[in-house]
Amino acid sequence: MLEQWCRRIAVIILGAALVAGMSTSLADSGSGETIRPAEGHPETARLIARLLAHQHFREQPINDALSAQVLDAYLDALDPDRYYFTQQDIDEFHRHEHELDDMLLDGELGLPYKIFDRLTRRAVERAEFAQNVLDQGLDFNTDQMLDLDRSEQEWAADEEALDRLWRKRIKNDALTMLLGEEDEERTMELLRSRYDNVAENMQRSTPEEVFETYMGAWAQAFDPHTNYLSPRNSEEFDIQMQLSLEGIGAMLRTERDFTEIVELVPGGPADQSGELSPGDRIIGVAEEGEEMVDVVGWRLRDVVDRIRGPKHSKVRLRILPGSDSDAAPRTVTLTRDEIELEEQAAQREVREIERDDGVHRIGVIRIPTFYTDFAAAQAGEEDYRSTTRDVRRHIEAMKDEGVDGLIIDLRGNSGGSLQEAVDMSGLFLPGGPVVQIRRSDGKTETMRDPDAGTTYDGPLAVMVDRRSASASEIFAAAMQDYGRGVILGERTFGKGTVQTMVDLDRFRNDPDSDTGRLKLTVAKFYRVTGSSTQKRGVEPDISLPSVVNEDTVGESAADNPLPWDEIEPVHFTRMDRLGDIVPLLRERHEERIADHAAYNALMEEFEYLRAMRDDSEVSLNRDTREAQRQQRNEERLALANEHRRIRGLDPLDSVDELDREDRPDTLLDITAQVVTDLHLLQQEPRMAQRWGLNTDD
């Protein structure tokens, strides 16, 4: 579906770069060149305002309250960690907080551009200050601390307070490099270049980038999936749709001066490397055999241009792992390539579970995304690839092999084709409705299983996690609502909205105009029960642990999500293949994991990783920092190796090896045990009494 395509623009880029602007005061531009709106921006701004007010699902008026919200969002986009503006700047900006709505409707854009100018002047001042600090030398014999996550911190009261903050920032930047085994001379050289680059890149920002950021603040005040795409990013979208771009296969965004990996494209070079994860930050890029270039503070498009290259060529990335706020940088080498459909396709395996009555074979189908080969389908090819076709083929093969149950693994599956989610549901349901779609005009459409037959009617489980979204949630919800399968994992992402891409040029009379596009939320998904998947996601029947923090990942963690609500249910016949089995499965599962060594070792490891990720405060004392990092690495490695020991795997020698190695999939094994229980209970319901479990539920 469109949302999935949009999130894969250009294989390695999506959405607006969060940019930072040029110099002047609000009252007067002062000396030097200022940045101003392009000729067509006022008309485009008015058009976007009309579409947001009248076509968005939320039906929210553009008024003073929204104006104040947009100003805060714009300032957060420009200076997310409060390193440039002072409280004096913010107070000055907020005197105009109830004017932006009227200005937008009139096509007046002077204020956001002047705010942008102020930011550039501050950036130039900060770059000069940083050079002076480096000239004086850095003292790492200190008891100072720095919170790396300043998104909720107060703005610096004045320039003197900003100076104190920047001295800490510079020390931390230096320590990160030094502890990453850069020598002191090279570290100082890189830092001087970095701070100059930040200021220079801000001064190079175009009117289009400023406009995109400002209109993005307005769009995302309606919901997190509505956004404005500039002509440049619209072009990137078209390139991706034509499958004509080679890259690393990762969605990137600018986050706090860093280029951050948001999502890995299934089957892409970054995904297949096993060395990168969402949240990792790219701080350097180099062609094979060339010197690494520091890209902190660069514009997203410039980082993307440097990462791109010919197919089969290699690119080296300097990475700050997102799993630890104080991790050392490491270098990852990737071979650029096109993302082939085969590499994203569903894969199958069989897990064997030993019980007293023998070995039970549990089939597993891993689905990284809901895909279909649109080009082949439109060309009339009979054997075109799709999720449903591939899953049906895997099911038939495993039925021939004699599996006793089936797991559909949707962990990390962020969605894709809505039609495929509906069609694949039909492999397990004997016809009937699958999902409801309600549009902003109140009209509701029901998408149904087109086939009254089923491909598989045996024991079924669906694995999900916090990154399972959209189409994944539709499939999981249908299996749960029909009583067809048991859901295991954690609460899903909660992305229950539908977007459409609006080409703004069609509203212009100028045939040569290049205005960009508005990605607009126009509908919501609802389960057959009438309950929305929006914000709440799908709650699992049996919970499994995760390293993900719900407070930072998922729809409920985003700004301005549409609310959860309900509509009338649609008539459907519940299969109720589970009966009263789920409470029994849960009880059996809890008994099993109580003394399951590998599961409990994994739980300890996850708890430690969550604690590391949530601890954003670091010491600026070099000896303390080195000791803390060494201790963290030793503790993390010890926990991982204990898990590996229990699983019969050789220990690893370093954290770097740990990042490159596949983690033993204990959660999949645990799920296979649950499916084995389900198989036995459905085969012989009186098995519960043999287990001596309470069945009063």
WOGIUR-V929127 format. One line per field, one symbol per residue. phi: phi as a letter, one per 40 degrees, with the letter a starting at -180 (. if undefined). psi: psi as a letter, one per 40 degrees, with the letter a starting at -180 (. if undefined). Layout:
phi->???
psi->???
This chain:
phi->.ddccccbdggbaagcccbbcbbicccacgcgcbcbccdccdcccccccccccbbcdcfbccacccdcccdcccccccacbfbbcbcccccccccbcbbcccccccgcbdcccccccdccccccccccccccccccgbbccabcbbccbbcbcccdcaccccdcccdcccccdccdccccgccccccccccdcccccdccccccdcdcccccccccccccccacbcabbcdcccccdcccccfbbcacgacbacafgbcbccaccdgcdccccgbbadhcbcbabacdgbccbcbcgccdccccccccicdgcbbbbcbbdccacbcccabbbbbcacccddccccbbabbbbcbdchcbbbcbbcbcacbacdcccccgccbccadccccccccccccccgccabbccbcgcchhccccccccdccbbcghcbabbbcccgcbbbcbccbccbcbbcdbbbcbacccbfdcccccccccccgcacbbhbdcdgcbbbbbcbcccccbcccccbchbbcbcbabcbcccgccccgcgbcccbcbcacccccbbhcccccfccccabbccbcabccfccfccddccccccccccdbcdcccccdccccccccccccccbcbccccccccccccccccccccccccdccgbccccacdcccccccdccccccccccccdcdccccadcddcccgbcbcc
psi->idddddefhfdeiiahhhiiaaiiiddidaiihihiiidedddddddddddddeeiddfhihadddddddddddddddgdefediidddddddeeedeeddddddefheddddddddddddddddddddddddddeihhegieiihhdgedeiiihdaddddddddddddddddddddeefiiddddddddddddddddddddeiidddddddddddddeedieehihhidddddddddddefehiaefhhiihhfeihihdihhheidddddeeiihdihheihiiheiihhheheiiddddddddiiiheiihhhhhhheehefiiiihhhihiiihiddeeiiiiihhhhhideahhhhihhhhdihiigdddddeehdfiiiddddddddddddddefieihhhheheheabhddddddddedeifiiidiihhideeihihhiheheiidheahhihhiadehibdddddddddddefdihhibihidfgfihiihhhddeeieheeigdaihhhheiiiiideehiehddahhidhiiiiehhdeehideeihfiiiiaiahiihihhdfedbfddddddddddddedfhdddddddddddddddddegehiiehdddddddddddddddddddddddddefiiiieidddddeihhhgddddddddddddddddddgdeddddefihed.
